[in-house]
Amino acid sequence: MRALIELPITDETYRVFGALAAELQGRGRPIGDFDEVIAAITLTGDGETVTRDSHFTRVPGLKVRTH
C-alpha cells in the first residue's frame, strides 16, 4: 500500500460534494454527509477510499477497497 497522504478540501471538493449529495439523495440512497465529504475529497484527489463501510460502493467513480 502506498503511504497515506492528506488530501485538501478545495472549491472543487465542495462542488463535487454538492453534486454527489444531490445525486445520492435523488436515488434515495444517501450515505451521510460526512461520508459524502470523504468521497468528494477522494474523488477530487484521484485517490482510493479504504474502509469497512460498503456503502461507499454506491458512489459513482469512487475507487473503494473494503476490508
Backbone as CSV, one residue per row, in Angstrom:
resi,resn,N_x,N_y,N_z,CA_x,CA_y,CA_z,C_x,C_y,C_z
1,MET,0.851,-1.168,0.000,0.000,0.000,0.000,0.901,1.237,0.000
2,ARG,0.523,2.218,-0.807,1.253,3.483,-0.808,1.108,4.158,0.540
3,ALA,2.011,5.057,0.801,1.909,5.842,2.030,0.611,6.639,2.026
4,LEU,0.064,6.827,3.188,-1.159,7.625,3.299,-0.801,9.096,3.144
5,ILE,-1.631,9.819,2.426,-1.410,11.247,2.256,-2.664,12.010,2.638
6,GLU,-2.476,13.260,3.013,-3.600,14.134,3.315,-4.064,14.797,2.041
7,LEU,-5.344,14.734,1.777,-5.902,15.383,0.597,-6.618,16.654,1.032
8,PRO,-6.412,17.754,0.323,-7.017,19.029,0.733,-8.501,19.116,0.355
9,ILE,-9.195,20.011,1.054,-10.563,20.367,0.681,-10.472,21.664,-0.115
10,THR,-10.951,21.622,-1.348,-10.863,22.764,-2.248,-12.263,23.178,-2.699
11,ASP,-12.319,24.253,-3.476,-13.605,24.654,-4.037,-14.195,23.541,-4.900
12,GLU,-13.337,22.831,-5.616,-13.797,21.700,-6.438,-14.408,20.607,-5.556
13,THR,-13.819,20.383,-4.389,-14.361,19.399,-3.445,-15.795,19.758,-3.068
14,TYR,-16.032,21.039,-2.802,-17.387,21.475,-2.442,-18.365,21.259,-3.589
15,ARG,-17.921,21.537,-4.806,-18.801,21.332,-5.975,-19.134,19.843,-6.145
16,VAL,-18.104,18.999,-6.015,-18.318,17.554,-6.146,-19.235,17.056,-5.027
17,PHE,-19.024,17.544,-3.810,-19.868,17.142,-2.692,-21.334,17.480,-2.957
18,GLY,-21.599,18.703,-3.409,-22.978,19.116,-3.670,-23.638,18.251,-4.723
19,ALA,-22.927,18.005,-5.811,-23.480,17.179,-6.894,-23.687,15.742,-6.431
20,LEU,-22.715,15.218,-5.703,-22.793,13.838,-5.220,-23.941,13.673,-4.228
21,ALA,-24.039,14.593,-3.274,-25.108,14.509,-2.277,-26.479,14.565,-2.945
22,ALA,-26.626,15.453,-3.923,-27.908,15.565,-4.639,-28.210,14.283,-5.417
23,GLU,-27.189,13.733,-6.076,-27.405,12.503,-6.853,-27.798,11.332,-5.963
24,LEU,-27.072,11.133,-4.869,-27.379,10.009,-3.975,-28.747,10.188,-3.312
25,GLN,-29.056,11.428,-2.916,-30.371,11.707,-2.312,-31.479,11.467,-3.336
26,GLY,-31.246,11.875,-4.580,-32.233,11.675,-5.640,-32.511,10.210,-5.916
27,ARG,-31.510,9.385,-5.710,-31.680,7.936,-5.872,-32.283,7.291,-4.637
28,GLY,-32.392,8.079,-3.557,-32.892,7.527,-2.294,-31.872,6.668,-1.593
29,ARG,-30.567,6.923,-1.878,-29.506,6.096,-1.295,-28.345,6.939,-0.765
30,PRO,-28.631,7.963,0.066,-27.539,8.768,0.610,-26.670,7.928,1.552
31,ILE,-25.424,8.353,1.720,-24.523,7.622,2.626,-24.168,8.448,3.855
32,GLY,-24.737,9.632,3.970,-24.476,10.502,5.118,-23.511,11.619,4.749
33,ASP,-23.730,12.775,5.348,-22.947,13.958,4.996,-21.446,13.750,5.134
34,PHE,-20.993,13.226,6.259,-19.554,13.079,6.471,-18.929,12.124,5.460
35,ASP,-19.593,11.023,5.193,-19.046,10.070,4.221,-19.117,10.619,2.806
36,GLU,-20.104,11.439,2.521,-20.163,12.084,1.204,-19.031,13.094,1.046
37,VAL,-18.656,13.780,2.128,-17.495,14.676,2.085,-16.220,13.869,1.850
38,ILE,-16.072,12.755,2.556,-14.899,11.891,2.357,-14.831,11.442,0.905
39,ALA,-15.958,11.033,0.346,-15.996,10.590,-1.051,-15.619,11.730,-1.991
40,ALA,-16.124,12.929,-1.735,-15.814,14.080,-2.587,-14.327,14.419,-2.532
41,ILE,-13.741,14.385,-1.349,-12.306,14.646,-1.211,-11.512,13.614,-1.999
42,THR,-11.903,12.358,-1.877,-11.205,11.282,-2.570,-11.352,11.404,-4.084
43,LEU,-12.543,11.714,-4.548,-12.770,11.863,-5.988,-11.951,13.007,-6.570
44,THR,-11.919,14.146,-5.887,-11.176,15.291,-6.424,-9.674,15.093,-6.290
45,GLY,-9.244,14.243,-5.363,-7.825,13.969,-5.188,-7.354,12.758,-5.963
46,ASP,-8.257,12.156,-6.746,-7.944,10.957,-7.533,-7.331,9.865,-6.658
47,GLY,-7.948,9.655,-5.491,-7.441,8.669,-4.545,-8.325,7.446,-4.456
48,GLU,-8.131,6.710,-3.391,-8.888,5.488,-3.129,-9.301,5.498,-1.666
49,THR,-10.538,5.108,-1.394,-11.027,5.016,-0.022,-10.874,3.582,0.456
50,VAL,-10.211,3.420,1.591,-10.062,2.109,2.220,-10.965,2.127,3.442
51,THR,-11.947,1.215,3.482,-12.980,1.288,4.503,-13.622,-0.071,4.781
52,ARG,-14.321,-0.127,5.876,-15.168,-1.287,6.172,-16.620,-0.999,5.822
53,ASP,-16.905,0.243,5.463,-18.275,0.663,5.136,-18.549,0.425,3.656
54,SER,-19.295,-0.611,3.358,-19.550,-0.973,1.958,-20.438,0.042,1.239
55,HIS,-21.095,0.946,1.981,-21.961,1.919,1.303,-21.171,2.876,0.408
56,PHE,-19.863,2.968,0.587,-19.055,3.805,-0.305,-19.103,3.291,-1.745
57,THR,-19.445,2.030,-1.925,-19.532,1.485,-3.289,-20.711,2.077,-4.059
58,ARG,-21.604,2.788,-3.397,-22.722,3.465,-4.073,-22.281,4.725,-4.817
59,VAL,-21.074,5.192,-4.535,-20.603,6.459,-5.094,-20.013,6.207,-6.485
60,PRO,-20.625,6.757,-7.526,-20.137,6.532,-8.884,-18.706,7.069,-9.059
61,GLY,-17.844,6.238,-9.624,-16.477,6.649,-9.934,-15.503,6.580,-8.780
62,LEU,-15.968,6.261,-7.573,-15.082,6.207,-6.414,-14.362,4.862,-6.368
63,LYS,-13.043,4.912,-6.221,-12.262,3.695,-6.029,-12.366,3.317,-4.558
64,VAL,-12.857,2.103,-4.283,-13.086,1.660,-2.913,-12.407,0.316,-2.692
65,ARG,-11.695,0.240,-1.581,-11.131,-1.039,-1.146,-11.754,-1.341,0.217
66,THR,-12.530,-2.424,0.296,-13.193,-2.791,1.538,-12.416,-3.888,2.253
67,HIS,-12.592,-3.919,3.572,-11.947,-4.943,4.395,-12.981,-5.695,5.177
